[in-house]
Amino acid sequence: MAAISRRQLPGATWLWISAIAAVWACGGRQTTLPDPPASPVAPRVLPIGRLFQLETGGPPPPDTSVTFTTGNSRIIVLYHDGESVAFARLSFAAGAFGDSGQAVQVEVRPRPGIYGLDFTTSLPLRGSQTEVTFVYGRYFTAPARARQVYGSDVAFERAMAVGRLLPDGQVELLPSVRSGADNLRAAVASVGSYIVAAPQ
């Protein structure tokens, strides 16, 4: 195969190739390049059997229960058990529970083997002032079938979204954004079960 010179490629293409080469030179997992800004898309509902769920091989975080006073923003960070490696974050805005000055208890249970969690609150959530962020940089594990379908970890990663499990075996894939490398975030309007997944 003939070598391609920089002069033969548009500037943006050359930068993209240089970024990919830098990733491979570091010997790490090929990570996703930043996504261009995009308009939010409508949530998509699919049966859970038609999704690839992002797996984790790391030690699962322990169940967590936190009580705090409403009216101030609060972030709950889950860490892989015995490590200082983040697994997920739940972020509550100051108005997430409406009236301030009340005690609220948040209980979080990670779902085994995947990037997913269940959470409940003792007070109802108000609006979409709560966000869940999954942090998957250390223990990213794409299902083998997902690699076959998407062709690479990068392509699978680009298709991933935060999904809300519905009672009838369906999953609502929410508009999700990458707030940083290996971080996937979505606003949530209710308590429940949330996972990271991509369509099959």
C-alpha positions in Angstrom: 0.0 0.0 0.0 1.5 3.4 -1.0 2.2 5.9 1.7 -0.1 8.9 1.9 1.5 12.3 2.3 0.1 15.0 4.4 -0.3 17.2 1.4 -2.8 14.8 -0.2 -5.2 15.0 2.7 -7.5 17.8 3.9 -6.5 19.3 7.2 -9.4 17.9 9.2 -8.7 14.4 7.9 -5.0 14.6 8.7 -5.8 15.7 12.3 -8.2 12.8 12.7 -5.6 10.3 11.4 -3.0 11.9 13.7 -5.3 11.5 16.7 -6.0 7.8 15.9 -2.2 7.2 15.6 -1.6 8.8 18.9 -4.1 6.5 20.6 -2.5 3.4 19.1 1.0 4.6 20.0 -0.1 4.8 23.7 -1.1 1.2 23.6 -4.4 1.8 25.3 -8.0 1.2 24.3 -8.9 3.2 21.2 -11.1 5.9 22.6 -13.8 7.9 21.0 -12.9 11.2 19.4 -15.1 14.1 20.7 -18.5 14.2 19.0 -19.4 17.4 17.1 -22.2 19.4 18.7 -25.6 17.9 18.0 -29.2 18.8 18.6 -31.1 16.6 21.1 -32.9 13.7 19.5 -36.2 12.2 20.6 -35.8 9.2 23.0 -36.0 5.8 21.3 -37.7 2.8 22.8 -36.4 -0.8 22.1 -36.8 -4.2 23.7 -34.0 -4.9 26.0 -33.2 -8.1 24.0 -32.3 -5.8 21.0 -29.7 -3.9 22.9 -26.0 -4.5 23.6 -25.3 -3.5 27.2 -21.9 -2.1 28.2 -20.2 -4.6 30.4 -17.7 -4.1 33.2 -15.1 -6.4 34.5 -14.2 -4.2 37.5 -15.1 -4.8 41.1 -18.7 -3.6 41.5 -19.4 -0.6 43.6 -21.2 -1.3 46.9 -24.8 -0.2 47.5 -25.0 3.4 48.7 -27.4 5.3 50.8 -27.0 9.1 51.2 -29.2 11.5 53.2 -29.0 15.3 52.6 -31.0 18.5 52.9 -32.8 19.7 49.8 -32.2 23.2 48.4 -28.6 22.7 47.5 -27.0 20.9 44.6 -25.5 17.5 45.5 -23.4 14.9 43.6 -23.2 11.3 44.7 -20.2 9.4 43.2 -20.0 5.6 43.1 -16.6 4.1 43.0 -15.5 0.6 42.1 -15.2 -1.3 45.4 -11.8 -0.9 47.0 -10.6 1.5 44.3 -10.6 5.3 43.7 -12.0 4.7 40.2 -15.4 6.3 39.5 -18.2 4.1 38.2 -21.1 6.6 38.0 -22.3 10.0 39.3 -25.8 11.1 40.3 -26.1 14.9 40.2 -29.1 16.7 41.8 -29.6 20.4 41.1 -30.7 22.7 43.9 -34.4 22.4 42.8 -34.4 18.7 42.1 -36.8 18.0 44.9 -38.8 21.3 44.9 -39.0 22.8 48.4 -35.8 23.3 50.3 -34.9 22.4 53.8 -36.2 18.9 53.8 -34.3 15.7 54.4 -34.2 13.4 51.4 -32.7 9.9 51.3 -31.2 8.5 48.0 -30.5 4.8 47.7 -28.4 3.5 44.8 -27.8 -0.1 43.8 -25.4 -0.8 40.9 -26.5 -3.6 38.5 -24.0 -6.5 38.5 -21.7 -7.0 35.5 -22.8 -3.9 33.5 -22.7 -0.2 33.6 -26.1 0.3 35.2 -27.8 1.3 38.4 -31.1 1.5 40.2 -31.9 4.4 42.4 -34.8 5.6 44.6 -35.4 8.7 46.6 -37.7 9.4 49.6 -39.0 12.6 48.0 -40.3 12.8 44.4 -38.0 14.3 41.7 -39.1 17.6 40.1 -38.6 18.1 36.4 -35.4 17.0 34.7 -33.0 18.5 37.3 -31.2 15.2 37.9 -28.5 13.7 35.8 -26.7 10.3 35.7 -23.2 10.0 34.3 -21.5 6.7 33.7 -17.7 6.7 33.8 -16.4 3.7 31.9 -12.8 4.5 31.0 -11.0 1.8 33.1 -13.3 -1.2 32.7 -15.0 -0.7 29.3 -15.9 -4.1 28.0 -17.9 -4.3 24.7 -19.8 -7.6 24.3 -18.1 -9.8 21.7 -21.2 -9.7 19.5 -21.2 -5.9 19.6 -17.7 -5.8 18.2 -18.8 -8.0 15.3 -21.8 -5.9 14.5 -20.2 -2.5 14.9 -16.7 -3.4 13.7 -14.8 -1.7 16.5 -15.0 -0.5 20.1 -15.1 3.1 18.8 -18.1 2.5 16.6 -19.9 0.7 19.4 -19.0 3.5 21.8 -20.4 6.2 19.5 -23.8 4.4 19.4 -24.1 4.1 23.2 -26.7 6.0 25.2 -28.1 6.0 28.7 -31.2 3.9 28.8 -34.1 3.9 31.2 -35.6 0.4 31.9 -39.4 0.4 31.5 -41.7 -2.1 33.2 -42.6 -4.1 30.1 -39.1 -5.2 29.1 -38.5 -2.1 27.0 -35.7 0.4 27.3 -36.0 4.1 26.5 -32.7 5.3 25.1 -32.3 8.9 26.4 -30.6 11.9 24.6 -27.1 11.4 26.0 -24.0 13.6 25.8 -20.3 13.0 26.4 -19.3 15.4 29.2 -15.7 14.2 29.0 -13.6 11.3 27.8 -15.3 8.0 28.7 -18.2 9.8 30.4 -21.8 9.4 29.2 -24.5 11.6 30.7 -28.2 12.0 30.5 -30.9 14.0 32.3 -33.4 11.8 34.1 -36.9 12.8 35.2 -37.7 9.9 37.5 -36.2 7.3 39.8 -35.7 3.8 38.4 -33.1 1.7 36.6 -30.6 3.1 34.1 -28.1 1.3 31.9 -25.6 2.1 29.1 -26.5 0.3 25.9 -26.5 0.5 22.1 -29.0 -0.9 19.6 -28.2 -4.3 18.0 
